[in-house]
Amino acid sequence: MSIQFPSTEFPVLQTNRLVCRELTKVDGEQLLSIRNNEEINRFIGRSSAQTLQHVLEFIDSRKLDWKERKGVYWTIELKSTGKLIGNICFWNLDYNAATAEIGYELLPAEQGKGLMTETVDKVIAYGFETMQLDAMTACLSPDNKPSVKLLELHGFTYTETIDELLVYKLTCAQWGAK
């Protein structure tokens, strides 16, 4: 089986409190605050010295990823305020194995409210039901205990450590058995 992108339109996903949608240039300033957040960056090894120009180039790259079917990158927006609070994506797609890596980030002020749990639920369902993934992986810092807990809550299991990062995996069969 291979990864499916059944629509040319970017998939907008919604939960009770959130909208997961495509990034636009208008999101630049809010995305800059997320990408420069030191608490987030310490877990993903990203520099906190990004500029608005870097962020606008990043947005263009993610749009191209979607167009070329190399990934799906959603921004997470609070329905109540329209504020961007994080991002979630599928990247490192392997069409032959029908797998993708899931990645996410959430502003620290929004953590602990169940928002990422809602988002991950919706994105996992999209990955298995719409994209027809056989499995998804996540790579994270062992120090990121909340992320480990989030993955395990969703049925991901630890598989190995690579370059000091924990690798977790969730198969469609595991997810369907929940």
Sine and cosine of phi, psi and omega as CSV:
sin_phi,cos_phi,sin_psi,cos_psi,sin_omega,cos_omega
0.00,0.00,0.48,-0.88,-0.01,-1.00
-0.84,-0.54,0.34,-0.94,0.01,-1.00
-0.91,0.41,0.66,-0.75,-0.03,-1.00
-0.92,-0.39,0.66,-0.75,0.18,-0.98
-0.82,-0.57,1.00,0.07,-0.17,-0.99
-0.95,0.32,-0.18,0.98,-0.05,-1.00
-0.73,-0.68,0.51,-0.86,0.10,-0.99
-1.00,0.08,-0.28,0.96,0.04,-1.00
-0.99,0.14,0.65,-0.76,0.00,-1.00
-0.88,0.47,0.73,-0.68,-0.04,-1.00
-0.97,0.25,0.85,-0.52,0.09,-1.00
-0.99,-0.14,0.82,-0.58,-0.01,-1.00
-0.93,-0.38,0.61,-0.79,0.00,-1.00
-0.74,-0.67,0.57,-0.82,0.17,-0.98
-0.87,-0.50,-0.11,-0.99,0.02,-1.00
-0.86,0.51,-0.61,0.79,-0.10,-0.99
-0.93,-0.36,-0.13,0.99,-0.19,-0.98
-0.72,-0.69,0.42,-0.91,0.19,-0.98
-0.84,-0.54,0.78,-0.62,0.09,-1.00
-0.95,-0.31,0.90,-0.44,-0.13,-0.99
-0.64,-0.77,0.12,-0.99,0.02,-1.00
-0.94,0.35,0.60,-0.80,0.11,-0.99
-0.93,0.36,0.55,-0.83,0.13,-0.99
-0.76,-0.65,0.24,-0.97,0.01,-1.00
-0.86,0.51,-0.50,0.87,0.02,-1.00
-0.88,0.48,-0.41,0.91,-0.01,-1.00
-0.99,0.16,-0.03,1.00,-0.14,-0.99
-0.78,0.63,-0.79,0.61,-0.05,-1.00
-0.89,0.45,-0.70,0.72,0.00,-1.00
-0.93,0.38,-0.62,0.79,0.04,-1.00
-0.91,0.41,-0.59,0.81,0.04,-1.00
-0.85,0.53,-0.66,0.75,0.01,-1.00
-0.92,0.40,-0.54,0.84,0.05,-1.00
-0.95,0.31,-0.74,0.67,-0.07,-1.00
-0.95,0.30,-0.28,0.96,0.06,-1.00
-0.98,-0.19,0.12,0.99,-0.01,-1.00
-0.97,0.25,0.89,-0.46,-0.08,-1.00
-0.90,0.43,-0.57,0.82,0.01,-1.00
-0.90,0.43,-0.63,0.78,0.05,-1.00
-0.94,0.34,-0.75,0.66,-0.13,-0.99
-0.90,0.43,-0.44,0.90,-0.01,-1.00
-0.91,0.41,-0.39,0.92,0.02,-1.00
-1.00,-0.01,-0.32,0.95,-0.07,-1.00
-0.89,-0.46,0.06,1.00,0.09,-1.00
0.92,0.38,0.52,0.86,0.01,-1.00
-0.97,-0.24,0.60,-0.80,0.04,-1.00
-0.94,0.35,0.59,-0.81,0.06,-1.00
-1.00,-0.07,0.35,0.94,-0.05,-1.00
-0.93,-0.36,0.65,0.76,0.00,-1.00
-0.99,0.11,0.46,-0.89,0.04,-1.00
-0.94,-0.35,0.18,-0.98,0.06,-1.00
-0.87,0.50,-0.60,0.80,0.03,-1.00
-0.88,0.47,-0.68,0.73,0.06,-1.00
-0.85,0.53,-0.70,0.71,-0.05,-1.00
-0.92,0.40,-0.66,0.75,0.01,-1.00
-0.91,0.42,-0.60,0.80,0.08,-1.00
-0.92,0.39,-0.62,0.78,0.06,-1.00
-0.87,0.49,-0.70,0.71,0.02,-1.00
-0.87,0.50,-0.72,0.69,0.03,-1.00
-0.85,0.52,-0.67,0.75,0.01,-1.00
-0.90,0.44,-0.65,0.76,0.00,-1.00
-0.94,0.35,-0.58,0.81,0.08,-1.00
-0.90,0.44,-0.65,0.76,0.03,-1.00
-0.92,0.39,-0.64,0.77,0.07,-1.00
-0.82,0.57,-0.71,0.71,0.00,-1.00
-0.90,0.44,-0.75,0.66,-0.03,-1.00
-0.85,0.53,-0.65,0.76,-0.03,-1.00
-1.00,0.00,0.07,1.00,0.02,-1.00
0.86,0.51,0.67,0.74,0.06,-1.00
-0.98,-0.22,-0.15,0.99,-0.01,-1.00
0.08,-1.00,0.20,-0.98,0.06,-1.00
-0.75,-0.66,0.84,-0.54,-0.08,-1.00
-0.81,-0.59,0.94,-0.33,0.01,-1.00
-0.98,-0.18,0.59,-0.80,0.24,-0.97
-1.00,-0.09,0.54,-0.84,-0.04,-1.00
-0.96,-0.26,0.85,-0.52,-0.08,-1.00
-0.85,-0.52,0.71,-0.70,0.10,-0.99
-0.95,0.30,0.79,-0.61,0.04,-1.00
-0.88,0.47,-0.62,0.79,-0.11,-0.99
-0.93,0.38,-0.48,0.88,-0.09,-1.00
-0.82,-0.58,-0.29,0.96,-0.10,-0.99
0.97,0.23,0.10,0.99,-0.03,-1.00
-0.98,0.20,0.69,-0.72,0.11,-0.99
-0.98,0.21,0.78,-0.63,-0.04,-1.00
-0.86,-0.51,-0.12,0.99,-0.01,-1.00
0.08,-1.00,-0.19,-0.98,-0.03,-1.00
-0.55,-0.84,0.38,-0.93,0.09,-1.00
-0.51,-0.86,0.56,-0.83,-0.08,-1.00
-0.48,-0.88,0.29,-0.96,0.30,-0.96
-0.92,-0.39,0.78,-0.62,0.03,-1.00
-0.54,-0.84,-0.06,-1.00,-0.09,-1.00
0.76,0.65,0.75,0.66,-0.01,-1.00
-0.93,0.36,0.68,-0.73,0.11,-0.99
-0.87,-0.50,0.98,-0.20,-0.07,-1.00
-0.91,0.41,-0.58,0.82,-0.01,-1.00
-0.92,0.39,-0.65,0.76,-0.01,-1.00
-1.00,-0.06,-0.07,1.00,-0.05,-1.00
0.81,0.59,0.77,0.63,0.03,-1.00
-0.80,-0.59,0.36,-0.93,0.07,-1.00
-0.51,-0.86,0.43,-0.90,0.11,-0.99
-1.00,-0.09,0.69,-0.73,0.07,-1.00
-0.98,-0.18,0.67,-0.75,0.06,-1.00
-0.67,-0.74,0.45,-0.89,-0.04,-1.00
-0.34,-0.94,0.35,-0.94,0.09,-1.00
-0.46,-0.89,0.54,-0.84,-0.04,-1.00
-0.60,-0.80,0.71,-0.71,0.04,-1.00
-0.81,0.58,0.69,-0.72,-0.03,-1.00
-0.81,0.58,-0.58,0.81,-0.01,-1.00
-0.90,0.43,-0.32,0.95,-0.03,-1.00
-0.98,-0.21,-0.06,1.00,-0.03,-1.00
-0.97,0.25,0.42,-0.91,0.03,-1.00
0.99,0.15,0.19,0.98,-0.03,-1.00
-0.93,-0.36,0.05,1.00,-0.01,-1.00
0.99,0.15,0.12,0.99,-0.05,-1.00
-0.93,0.37,-0.68,0.73,0.00,-1.00
-0.95,0.32,-0.51,0.86,0.08,-1.00
-0.87,0.49,-0.72,0.69,0.06,-1.00
-0.85,0.52,-0.71,0.70,-0.05,-1.00
-0.91,0.42,-0.74,0.67,-0.03,-1.00
-0.89,0.46,-0.65,0.76,0.07,-1.00
-0.80,0.60,-0.76,0.65,-0.07,-1.00
-0.93,0.38,-0.67,0.74,-0.04,-1.00
-0.95,0.32,-0.63,0.78,0.07,-1.00
-0.87,0.49,-0.72,0.70,0.02,-1.00
-0.86,0.50,-0.69,0.72,0.03,-1.00
-0.87,0.49,-0.69,0.72,-0.02,-1.00
-0.88,0.48,-0.72,0.70,-0.04,-1.00
-0.99,0.15,-0.65,0.76,-0.09,-1.00
-0.99,0.13,-0.66,0.75,-0.09,-1.00
-0.99,-0.10,-0.75,0.66,-0.02,-1.00
-0.99,0.17,-0.19,0.98,0.02,-1.00
0.87,0.49,0.60,0.80,0.07,-1.00
-0.92,0.40,0.56,-0.83,0.14,-0.99
-1.00,0.03,-0.49,0.87,-0.01,-1.00
-0.36,-0.93,0.36,-0.93,0.14,-0.99
-0.71,-0.70,0.52,-0.86,0.01,-1.00
-0.85,-0.53,0.26,-0.97,0.11,-0.99
-0.58,-0.82,0.66,-0.75,0.03,-1.00
-0.88,-0.48,0.78,-0.63,-0.08,-1.00
-0.51,-0.86,0.33,-0.95,0.04,-1.00
-0.93,0.38,0.67,-0.74,0.06,-1.00
-0.89,0.45,-0.33,0.94,0.02,-1.00
-0.98,0.20,-0.22,0.98,-0.05,-1.00
-1.00,0.03,0.94,0.33,-0.07,-1.00
-0.86,0.51,-0.66,0.75,0.03,-1.00
-0.87,0.49,-0.58,0.81,0.01,-1.00
-0.94,0.33,-0.64,0.77,0.08,-1.00
-0.85,0.53,-0.72,0.69,0.00,-1.00
-0.88,0.47,-0.67,0.74,0.01,-1.00
-0.88,0.48,-0.73,0.68,-0.01,-1.00
-0.89,0.46,-0.72,0.70,0.00,-1.00
-0.90,0.44,-0.59,0.81,0.07,-1.00
-0.86,0.51,-0.54,0.84,-0.02,-1.00
-1.00,-0.05,0.14,0.99,0.10,-1.00
1.00,-0.08,0.00,1.00,0.07,-1.00
-0.92,0.40,0.57,-0.82,0.06,-1.00
-0.84,-0.55,0.56,-0.83,0.03,-1.00
-0.91,0.41,0.72,-0.70,0.03,-1.00
-0.89,-0.45,-0.61,0.79,-0.03,-1.00
-0.15,-0.99,0.13,-0.99,0.12,-0.99
-0.90,-0.44,0.79,-0.61,0.02,-1.00
-0.79,-0.61,0.81,-0.59,0.00,-1.00
0.76,0.65,0.70,0.71,0.03,-1.00
0.92,0.39,0.24,0.97,0.08,-1.00
-0.94,-0.34,0.65,-0.76,0.08,-1.00
-0.98,0.20,0.69,-0.72,0.05,-1.00
-0.93,-0.37,0.83,-0.56,0.04,-1.00
-0.91,-0.42,0.47,-0.88,-0.04,-1.00
-0.65,-0.76,0.57,-0.82,0.11,-0.99
-0.72,-0.69,0.83,-0.56,0.06,-1.00
-0.99,-0.11,0.33,-0.94,0.04,-1.00
-0.88,0.48,-0.62,0.79,0.01,-1.00
-0.89,0.45,-0.69,0.73,0.04,-1.00
-0.88,0.47,-0.71,0.71,-0.04,-1.00
-0.90,0.44,-0.68,0.73,0.00,-1.00
-0.92,0.39,-0.39,0.92,-0.01,-1.00
-1.00,0.09,-0.13,0.99,-0.05,-1.00
-0.92,0.40,0.00,0.00,0.00,0.00
